[in-house]
């Protein structure tokens, strides 16, 4: 087997394997806690919770972005773990739109459905 630069199908050579236990080490509860702590440090009074996280997941498709979410598909139900990048993304979006982000996400998701 060899790689042909003129082939019609694209491939990507994997240079190193990364352990998702290191790159995506946050479960939903830990992610929510970390987001809340970071928001508190910058003076935003929002207790980020499961409901808020679900809004972000639905609007920004966080679970389908491998930079943010690792899906472990063992057994009947998948489990999800999240990266530090997901936390950074959520905190930055909340900083940008401050107090209105939760209500804005709710409205936008209502309009889409």
N, C-alpha and C positions, 0 to 999 in steps of 0.2 A: 504494500500500500504506500502511496506517496501523495504529496500535495501538488496539484497542477494549478499554476497561476492563471491559466486560461480556462479553467472549468466554469461551467454555468452556475454551479452552486457555490455559495460563499461559506467559508469555514473560518473559525477563529482558533488559533493555537493557544491552548491554556499553558501559561508559563508556570503557574503555581496554583496549587489547591489551597483554598482558604477555609478554615474551620468556622462554620456558622455559629458555633458556641462562643467564638471570639468576636466575629464580625457582627452578629445579630444576637446579642446576649440579653436583651430586655423582653420580658413577657409584657402583656398589656398592663398589668397592675404596676410593675416597676416603671414602665414608660410613663404612665399617668403620674406617678409620684415624682419622677425626674422632671417632667414638664412643669408640674406645679411648683416644685422647688426653684427651678430656674426663673419662672415667672415672678415668684415672690421676691427673688433677689433683685430683679430689675423693676420692682414696684408695681407689677400688674397683679391685682387681687382677683385671681380666677383659680378656683379649685378645679383643675382639669380632671375630668372623670371619664368613665366609660361612655357616657352619652356623647360628650364632646369628641372623644376619640372616634366614635362611630361616624359622626358627622364628617370628620376629616378623612376617614377611610373611604366613605362613600363619595365625597366630592372630589378628592384628589387621587383616588384609586391607589391608596398606599399599599394595600395588600397585593396588588399586581406589579409593584415596582420592586425588583430584586435588590435595588440599592437600599430600600427601606425595610423590606419584609422577606423573611425566609419561611417557606412553607415546608413543614416536615410531614410527609405523606406516608406515615406508617399506620396501618390499621384503617378502620372505617372513617375516622374523623381526623382531618388535618389539624396540626397545631401550628401556631404562628409565633415567630419571634422577630424582634425589631432591632434595627441598628441605631447607633448614635446619630447617624444622618437623619433618621426619621424624627428623632427628638429635636435636633437642630432645625429641621424644616418646619415643624409645628410651632416651635417657639418663635422663629423668625416671622411666620405668617401672622401669629398673634400680635407680635410687636408692630408689624406693619399696619394692621387694621384695628388694633387695640380692642376697645370694648364692643365694637360692632361685629366682630368676626363670627361669633356664634349665631347671632340672629341673621346675618347675611348668608351663612351656609345653609341654615334652615330654609330661608326663603328660596335660595337658588335650587336646592334639592326638591322643594315642593313644585317649582315651576318645571323642572325636568321630568317629574313623574306624572 
